[in-house]
């Protein structure tokens, strides 16, 4: 059985990506590669402060990477981190099934 800390981290990850706006941000970044916060706001038809609000939890979990160039903030999706988290979930579930035999 996974330790509680692993389960908490997994729950935190899925809680973070459950919001449709956050998923739209991830998809937009995956499609374009890298976008400024202003470009994201324009693409998603939401305000820049709202984009920044939703980017924060994605950045905290390293699902989105940020690069600053002067006053501009460029964002990109961290696909390897997202893939890693999904692999960990499958591994956790596979181990649980195996230990139930």
KADA-V105096 format. One line per field, one symbol per residue. psi: psi as a letter, one per 20 degrees, with the letter a starting at -180 (. if undefined). burial: 1 if it has 9 or more other ideal C-beta (glycine too) atoms within 8 Angstrom, else 0. A space follows every 10 residues. Layout:
psi=???
burial=???
This chain:
psi=pqqhhggghg hgghhhjiph hhhhgggghh gigpqrhggg gggilrqghh ghghhghhgh jkhpqpppnc iqopqqqmgh gggghhghgg gghghgghii .
burial=0100011001 0110011000 1111110110 0100111011 1011000001 1101101110 1011111000 0001111100 1100100110 0100110000 0
